[in-house]
Amino acid sequence: EEDKIIHGTTSRGERHGQSKLTAMDVLKIRELEGTISRRQIGELFGVGSRAIDKIIWGQKWSWL
C-alpha cells in the first residue's frame, strides 16, 4: 500500500470511484467545522453527518 501512495497509484480520496468529495471539499468542511452543525455541513456537500464526523476526527482523508 505504501508503494501505491509513493507512486500515486492508490485509489484513495477523490480518485476512488465512489467518492462524493474532493480534496477541496474536505478542506472547506474542516474550515466550516464549528460555524454550523455537522448535519448542515453534510447537507451542503451531499454526505451524511457521520462522514463529516469522520473527516473532522481524522478517520477519513487524514493525509490532508
C-alpha positions in Angstrom: 0.0 0.0 0.0 2.8 2.4 0.8 4.3 1.9 -2.7 0.9 2.9 -4.2 1.0 6.1 -2.2 4.5 6.9 -3.2 3.8 6.2 -6.9 0.4 7.9 -6.9 -1.5 4.8 -8.0 -3.7 4.5 -4.9 -7.4 5.0 -5.3 -7.9 6.9 -2.1 -9.7 10.2 -1.9 -11.3 11.7 -4.9 -9.6 9.0 -7.1 -11.9 6.4 -5.6 -14.8 5.6 -7.8 -17.4 6.1 -5.2 -16.0 9.3 -3.6 -18.5 12.1 -3.4 -16.0 14.7 -2.1 -12.9 16.3 -3.5 -9.8 17.4 -1.5 -11.0 21.0 -1.7 -14.4 19.9 -0.3 -12.6 18.3 2.7 -10.6 21.3 3.4 -13.7 23.5 3.2 -15.5 21.1 5.6 -12.7 21.5 8.1 -13.0 25.3 7.8 -16.7 25.2 8.4 -16.4 22.9 11.5 -17.7 24.9 14.5 -19.5 27.5 12.5 -22.6 25.4 11.5 -23.8 22.0 12.6 -22.2 18.9 11.1 -25.6 17.9 9.7 -25.8 21.2 7.8 -22.3 20.7 6.5 -23.2 17.3 5.3 -26.3 18.7 3.5 -24.1 21.3 1.8 -21.8 18.6 0.4 -24.3 15.8 -0.1 -23.0 13.4 2.5 -24.2 12.3 5.9 -23.2 13.8 9.3 -21.2 10.6 10.1 -19.0 11.2 7.1 -18.4 14.7 8.3 -17.6 13.4 11.8 -15.0 11.0 10.4 -13.4 13.8 8.4 -13.2 16.1 11.4 -11.9 13.3 13.7 -9.2 12.4 11.1 -10.6 8.9 10.4 -11.1 9.8 6.7 -9.0 12.0 4.5 -6.3 12.1 7.2 -3.5 12.8 4.8 -4.8 16.3 4.1 
